[in-house]
Amino acid sequence: MLAVQFPKPDEYILTDIPIPEPGQGDVLVSVKSTTICATDFKVFHGKFPGVTYPHVPGHEWGGEIVDVGSQVSGLVVGDRVGVEVHVGCGLCPRCAEGLYNLCENYGRPDTGHAHIGFTVPGGLAEYCAIPAQAVHLLPQELNFDHGAFTDTVGIALWAIERAGGVRAGERVAVIGPGALGLLAIQIASTQGAGQVIAVGSTGDEERLAMALVTGADQVVNAAKVDDPIQEVRQLTSGKGADLVIEFAGSALAARQSIEMARRGGRIVLGGATSPGRRLDVDLSTIVRGHLDVFGSVANPRGISGRANELMAKGHVDIEPLITHRMPLSEFPGAWELFENQIDGVIRPMMYP
């Protein structure tokens, strides 16, 4: 089968490898739609713990089940599925709480743990064998492109739910208008936000324009204002946002998120998923501001299944985020587009 492979850090190839055999608790999926995320570059550069090389990446994909393991029930050949990439061991305290994205046996396949596209092979290939727990049946209204967003919409939904969701009429700021930020904007809007402000920076002009199309009421380009924190405060009657969702991934964005929240506000930091970024903030801003600051990584508890329902009901529209379509054989072109942020790319969708 055709697959993308990272033979070692900082190197990729398109190659032909054997179709994987599903284990007793696995399903074999024919990948129909697959895409690239910024986290794939962390894997590519060897900056994601638990990855071994050579490695087949890919964690945003959907497809059709073509084989099921002997111990799998409730799934059959022909089922259309999206994939949730975290599979916990099911035994540790965190998994017992439903937080299998925090599995204490991370990276240990002998315990049943799998992080698809990271610690086990992913879906930038024609076929992928994965634990049955990872799949979500696609509602009739959804296609395979939606399946490729199953986990992505789940991540944005979980980030908002980490802070208790959006309360009716709240003022929400979303920092980082990439795919996750644009999805968070849509979810905040559908949950009843009274005002949604998208905040971006250098190079985000097209994405900020898209934010207005996908549900933002105002946008702030940090590269074009003297102080984006004060700009957000002015847009929120001088008080600051009730809820700030950060998906930019920089230390600066994290600090700005904390400083643009109102007193007693909530902040979710979801962008910095790899080591190396350090937060420099006056602690009194948090303490005296009585702020709730949450970290959010991935999504647990079957959140992705509910994310699919949001798409099925039309509350979340992924179509504007799919900016390019091409066969998997043109992966080098998709990689270059995404790496260099060419031609307004957000998600290039590839079809094996």
Sequence and secondary structure as in RCSB ss.txt:
>XXXX:A:sequence
MLAVQFPKPDEYILTDIPIPEPGQGDVLVSVKSTTICATDFKVFHGKFPGVTYPHVPGHEWGGEIVDVGSQVSGL
VVGDRVGVEVHVGCGLCPRCAEGLYNLCENYGRPDTGHAHIGFTVPGGLAEYCAIPAQAVHLLPQELNFDHGAFT
DTVGIALWAIERAGGVRAGERVAVIGPGALGLLAIQIASTQGAGQVIAVGSTGDEERLAMALVTGADQVVNAAKV
DDPIQEVRQLTSGKGADLVIEFAGSALAARQSIEMARRGGRIVLGGATSPGRRLDVDLSTIVRGHLDVFGSVANP
RGISGRANELMAKGHVDIEPLITHRMPLSEFPGAWELFENQIDGVIRPMMYP
>XXXX:A:secstr
 EEEEEEETTEEEEEE       TTEEEEEEEEE   HHHHHHHTT STT  SSB    SEEEEEEEE TT  S 
 TT EEEE  EE  S SHHHHTT GGG TTTT GGGT EEBTTTB  SSBSEEEEEGGGEEE  TT  HHHHHTH
HHHHHHHHHHHHTT   TT EEEEE  SHHHHHHHHHHHHTT SEEEEEE TT HHHHHHHHHTT SEEEETTSS
S HHHHHHHHTTTS EEEEEE S SHHHHHHHHHTEEEEEEEEE S  SS       HHHHHTTT EEEE  S  
TTHHHHHHHHHHTTSS  GGGEEEEEEGGGHHHHHHHHHHT TT SEEEEE 
